[in-house]
Amino acid sequence: MAAAGRLRRESVRMQAAELFEQEVRPTEVARRLRVSGKSARQWHRLWPEGRAEALASRPRGEWSSA
């Protein structure tokens, strides 16, 4: 994936982290950010491990399935 695409996806994940901080539920995060519910739930599982840092970009295949 091109660098611009990675940056755009990371930006969405950081927005999700901000919403999780406000205790917004993953289903609402998915709706607001126009992402799949599956992605929002995965991010929500990872989020407590390191807050926004847990959602930072990493090479493909390095996402934890928590």
GIWO-V443879 format. One record per residue. N is the residue number from 1. RES is the residue in one small letter. SS is DSSP state (helix for helix, strand for strand, loop for the rest). OMEGA is omega in whole degrees, -180 to 180 (999 if undefined). BURIAL is + if it has 9 or more other C-alpha atoms within 8 Angstrom, else -. Layout:
BEGIN
((N | RES | SS | OMEGA | BURIAL) (N | RES | SS | OMEGA | BURIAL))
END
This chain:
BEGIN
((1 | m | loop | -180 | -) (2 | a | loop | -179 | -) (3 | a | helix | -180 | -) (4 | a | helix | 178 | -) (5 | g | helix | 178 | -) (6 | r | helix | 179 | +) (7 | l | helix | 179 | -) (8 | r | helix | 179 | -) (9 | r | helix | 178 | -) (10 | e | helix | 178 | +) (11 | s | helix | 179 | -) (12 | v | helix | 179 | +) (13 | r | helix | 178 | +) (14 | m | helix | 175 | +) (15 | q | helix | 177 | +) (16 | a | helix | 179 | +) (17 | a | helix | 178 | +) (18 | e | helix | 179 | +) (19 | l | helix | 177 | +) (20 | f | helix | 177 | +) (21 | e | helix | 179 | -) (22 | q | loop | 179 | -) (23 | e | loop | 174 | -) (24 | v | loop | -177 | +) (25 | r | loop | -179 | -) (26 | p | helix | 179 | +) (27 | t | helix | 178 | +) (28 | e | helix | 176 | -) (29 | v | helix | 179 | +) (30 | a | helix | -179 | +) (31 | r | helix | -177 | +) (32 | r | helix | -175 | -) (33 | l | helix | 180 | +) (34 | r | loop | 175 | -) (35 | v | loop | 180 | -) (36 | s | loop | 175 | -) (37 | g | helix | 179 | +) (38 | k | helix | 179 | -) (39 | s | helix | -179 | +) (40 | a | helix | 179 | +) (41 | r | helix | 178 | +) (42 | q | helix | 179 | +) (43 | w | helix | -180 | +) (44 | h | helix | 176 | +) (45 | r | helix | -179 | -) (46 | l | helix | -172 | +) (47 | w | helix | -178 | +) (48 | p | helix | -179 | -) (49 | e | helix | -177 | -) (50 | g | helix | -179 | -) (51 | r | helix | -176 | +) (52 | a | helix | -180 | +) (53 | e | helix | 179 | -) (54 | a | helix | -179 | +) (55 | l | helix | -180 | +) (56 | a | loop | 179 | +) (57 | s | loop | 172 | -) (58 | r | loop | 179 | -) (59 | p | loop | -180 | -) (60 | r | loop | 177 | -) (61 | g | loop | -179 | -) (62 | e | loop | 177 | -) (63 | w | loop | 175 | -) (64 | s | loop | 177 | -) (65 | s | loop | 179 | -) (66 | a | loop | 999 | -))
END
